[in-house]
Amino acid sequence: MKYGQGTVGTQLAFGATYRDVNCYSAFTSRSSSIRNHFQVVLIDRSDIATGDFDIEFNYDQIIWETGEASDGSTDCLGGSPARVGFSDGDTNAFELAGSGVIGAFLDSGPAATSLINNSLNSGGHLGRYIFEVRDGTPTVPGNGNVTCTKGFWKNHVGAWDNLVPDDDTAPWTGTSTYLEVLNTPPKKGDASIILGHAFIAATLNTGADAGDLTAAENMLIAHPVGSNDLKAGKHADSDRAVALGMAEALQEFNESGECSLSSNDE
């Protein structure tokens, strides 16, 4: 990684450039072609108002999406893939469509979501995504679909309608609350947690297929969070692949234009 100060146009900026980034756990024998190149730049916008700034993401090459610790393959694909966006740790969060969806952000991914083939607020400059922070608040772009992601619901607890954040009585959450499940990372590719994340978000949104939700909940009841029986490994349970398929379907719904807030509290 290289970092330093400079300017973007006439504005002061600080940037960090990541080239030839391998995935975890990386070995020297891994092909040098499986590397990602990307950059983040913070741009002072005091020309607009004191304290204002932009966040700029630049993507030059995205070949892999998932570290092996997140159940990625030996080529670092599949599993629980990367997400792109921001959170201020409080009430403002955003994820690009394709976050958490296998293959979505890759150079070889779908035209609608491949990071190098799209842009945001950058005048059509492909691979560049700019988020504005004005008066201390990030401006959430888009048409409202950002409200559908797991990241949104983690940071907008007051908007929950269909579930109670601190409810720990669900038969599949173990001793955890719904909110605690959302904040639990899927260590060793634990499919029950991955599916739990997608299920909670889909339940909080409106319009998810009732059959998909029922099937996902039944799978979670059979393999509760904390049971550790849907983790990756040579002897992984056969239901693991089914659970990951369910999670992918729900995640695609959560990222689609069909879903919306279940609450009027935005």
C-alpha positions in Angstrom: 0.0 0.0 0.0 1.1 3.5 -0.8 -0.5 6.6 0.7 0.1 10.3 0.9 -1.3 13.8 0.4 -1.9 15.7 -2.8 -4.7 17.5 -4.7 -7.7 16.6 -6.8 -8.1 19.5 -9.1 -7.5 22.4 -6.7 -8.8 20.5 -3.6 -6.5 19.0 -0.9 -6.8 15.2 -0.7 -5.4 12.2 1.0 -5.2 8.9 -0.9 -4.2 5.3 -0.3 -3.5 3.0 -3.2 -3.6 -0.8 -3.0 -1.9 -2.6 -5.9 -1.3 -6.3 -6.3 -3.5 -7.2 -3.4 -3.6 -10.9 -2.8 -6.4 -12.6 -0.8 -6.1 -14.2 2.7 -4.6 -16.6 3.2 -2.2 -15.8 0.4 0.8 -18.0 -0.4 3.8 -17.2 -2.6 2.7 -19.9 -5.0 -0.6 -18.2 -5.8 -0.8 -16.9 -9.3 0.4 -13.3 -9.7 -2.6 -12.7 -12.0 -5.0 -13.1 -9.1 -4.5 -9.6 -7.7 -6.8 -6.6 -7.1 -5.9 -3.0 -7.7 -8.0 -0.2 -6.0 -7.7 3.1 -4.3 -9.5 5.3 -1.8 -9.2 9.1 -1.8 -10.6 11.6 0.8 -11.1 15.0 -0.9 -11.5 18.2 1.1 -14.6 20.2 -0.1 -14.3 23.2 2.2 -14.9 25.1 -1.0 -18.6 24.2 -0.4 -18.6 24.4 3.4 -16.2 23.9 6.3 -15.9 20.2 7.1 -17.4 18.9 3.9 -15.5 16.2 2.0 -15.9 13.5 -0.7 -15.0 9.9 -0.5 -13.7 8.5 -3.8 -13.3 4.8 -4.6 -11.3 3.9 -7.7 -11.2 0.3 -9.0 -8.6 -0.7 -11.7 -8.8 -4.5 -11.5 -11.0 -6.8 -9.4 -10.1 -10.5 -10.0 -10.9 -12.0 -6.7 -13.8 -11.4 -4.2 -13.5 -13.7 -1.2 -10.6 -14.6 1.1 -10.3 -18.3 2.0 -11.2 -17.5 5.6 -14.6 -16.5 4.2 -15.0 -19.7 2.3 -13.5 -18.5 -0.9 -12.1 -21.1 -3.3 -8.4 -21.5 -4.0 -8.8 -18.8 -6.6 -10.6 -16.6 -3.9 -14.0 -16.8 -5.5 -17.5 -17.7 -4.2 -18.2 -18.1 -0.5 -19.2 -14.9 1.3 -17.9 -12.2 -1.1 -16.9 -8.6 -0.6 -19.2 -5.6 -0.1 -18.7 -2.1 -1.2 -20.1 1.0 0.5 -19.8 3.0 3.7 -21.2 3.3 7.3 -20.7 6.1 9.7 -21.1 3.7 12.6 -24.4 5.3 13.5 -27.4 5.8 11.2 -26.0 6.3 7.7 -25.0 3.3 5.7 -24.9 2.4 2.0 -23.8 -0.6 -0.1 -23.5 -0.8 -3.8 -25.9 -3.3 -5.6 -24.0 -6.5 -5.9 -22.5 -6.4 -2.4 -22.4 -10.0 -1.0 -23.4 -11.5 -4.4 -21.0 -14.0 -5.8 -19.3 -12.7 -9.0 -21.1 -9.4 -9.0 -18.0 -7.1 -8.6 -15.5 -8.9 -10.7 -14.1 -7.6 -13.9 -15.8 -10.6 -15.5 -19.0 -10.0 -13.6 -22.4 -8.7 -14.8 -22.4 -5.5 -16.8 -24.7 -3.9 -14.2 -22.5 -4.5 -11.2 -18.9 -5.1 -12.3 -16.9 -2.4 -10.5 -14.6 -1.4 -13.3 -17.6 -1.1 -15.8 -19.7 1.2 -13.7 -19.4 4.5 -11.8 -21.3 6.8 -9.4 -21.3 10.6 -9.2 -18.1 10.7 -11.3 -19.3 12.0 -14.6 -19.2 8.6 -16.1 -15.6 7.9 -15.2 -15.7 4.0 -15.2 -14.4 2.4 -12.0 -14.9 5.6 -9.9 -17.5 6.0 -7.2 -17.8 9.3 -5.3 -19.8 9.7 -2.1 -20.4 13.2 -0.7 -20.3 14.1 3.0 -22.1 17.4 3.6 -22.6 19.0 7.0 -21.3 15.8 8.7 -23.8 13.6 6.9 -23.1 11.2 4.0 -25.4 11.7 1.1 -26.9 8.3 0.3 -27.2 8.0 -3.5 -29.6 6.0 -5.6 -33.3 5.3 -5.8 -34.0 4.0 -2.4 -32.9 0.4 -2.9 -30.0 1.0 -0.5 -32.5 0.5 2.3 -32.6 -3.2 1.5 -29.1 -4.3 2.6 -28.0 -5.9 5.7 -25.7 -2.9 6.4 -28.7 -0.6 6.3 -30.7 -2.6 8.9 -27.7 -2.8 11.2 -27.5 0.9 11.3 -31.2 1.8 11.2 -32.6 -0.2 14.1 -35.4 2.3 14.6 -36.8 1.4 11.2 -37.4 -2.3 12.1 -41.1 -3.3 11.9 -41.3 -7.0 11.2 -38.8 -8.1 13.8 -37.7 -6.8 17.2 -33.9 -6.2 17.3 -33.4 -7.4 20.9 -35.7 -10.5 20.5 -33.8 -13.7 21.3 -36.7 -16.1 21.3 -36.5 -17.2 17.7 -35.9 -21.0 17.5 -32.8 -20.5 15.2 -30.9 -17.6 16.8 -29.6 -19.6 19.8 -28.9 -17.2 22.6 -28.4 -14.3 20.3 -30.8 -11.5 19.4 -31.6 -10.7 15.8 -29.4 -7.7 15.9 -26.5 -9.7 17.4 -26.9 -12.2 14.6 -26.5 -9.3 12.1 -23.3 -8.3 13.8 -21.9 -11.8 13.9 -19.3 -12.5 11.1 -19.6 -15.9 9.3 -16.4 -17.4 10.6 -15.1 -20.3 8.5 -17.9 -19.6 6.0 -20.7 -20.5 8.5 -23.7 -20.8 6.2 -26.2 -20.6 9.1 -24.9 -17.0 9.8 -24.7 -16.1 6.1 -28.3 -17.3 5.6 -29.4 -15.6 8.9 -28.1 -12.2 7.7 -30.0 -12.5 4.4 -33.2 -13.8 6.1 -33.3 -11.0 8.6 -32.8 -8.3 5.9 -35.4 -10.0 3.6 -37.9 -10.2 6.5 -37.5 -6.5 7.3 -38.0 -5.5 3.6 -41.3 -5.9 1.9 -42.1 -8.2 -1.1 -39.8 -11.2 -0.5 -41.3 -14.5 -1.7 -43.1 -16.1 1.2 -42.0 -19.5 0.1 -38.3 -18.5 0.1 -38.6 -17.0 3.6 -40.3 -20.1 4.9 -37.7 -22.4 3.4 -34.9 -20.3 4.8 -36.4 -20.2 8.2 -36.9 -24.0 8.2 -33.3 -24.4 7.2 -32.2 -22.1 10.0 -34.3 -24.0 12.5 -32.6 -27.3 11.4 -29.2 -25.6 11.7 -29.4 -22.8 14.3 -26.8 -20.1 14.6 -24.2 -21.4 17.0 -24.6 -25.0 16.0 -21.4 -24.8 13.9 -22.6 -27.6 11.6 -22.7 -25.5 8.4 -19.1 -24.3 8.4 -16.8 -24.9 5.4 -14.6 -28.0 5.4 -13.9 -31.3 3.8 -16.7 -32.9 5.8 -19.2 -30.0 5.6 -22.9 -30.9 6.0 -24.7 -31.4 2.6 -27.2 -28.8 3.7 -24.5 -26.2 3.6 -24.6 -25.7 -0.2 -28.4 -25.5 -0.1 -28.3 -22.9 2.6 -25.8 -20.8 0.7 -28.1 -21.0 -2.4 -31.0 -19.8 -0.3 -28.8 -16.9 1.1 -27.8 -15.9 -2.4 -31.4 -15.8 -3.6 -32.5 -13.7 -0.6 -29.5 -11.4 -1.0 -30.3 -10.8 -4.7 -33.8 -9.8 -3.6 -32.4 -7.5 -0.9 -30.3 -5.8 -3.6 -33.0 -5.6 -6.2 -35.3 -2.8 -7.1 -38.3 -4.9 -5.9 -37.6 -4.5 -2.2 -38.4 -1.5 -0.1 -38.6 -0.4 3.6 -41.2 -2.1 5.7 -41.4 1.0 7.8 -42.0 4.6 6.9 -39.2 5.5 9.2 -36.3 6.3 6.9 
